[in-house]
Amino acid sequence: MSLLVSFAHIAVLVIMIIAAFLAVMFKDLLPAVIALAVVSLLLSLEFYLLHAPDVAIAEAGIGAALTMAIYIFAIRATRK
């Protein structure tokens, strides 16, 4: 069981690094914000795997949902 959990931690962290790299490399702001939300969701999954469900729920609610909504409203309010 320990090997499976270690593999899950490594897989989540690798995908998180890839999503963070994509968030930086995207030219358009909307895909960058979506990639940033993916990073936040993966971080909340990592917190859950580390047996911190309360922190995971807070990260998913604030980090992914609320922050992404604020960024999208800010992007829509600006001109290209």
Secondary structure as UniProt FT lines:
FT   HELIX           2..25
FT   HELIX           29..49
FT   TURN            50..51
FT   HELIX           53..58
FT   HELIX           59..66
FT   HELIX           67..77
//
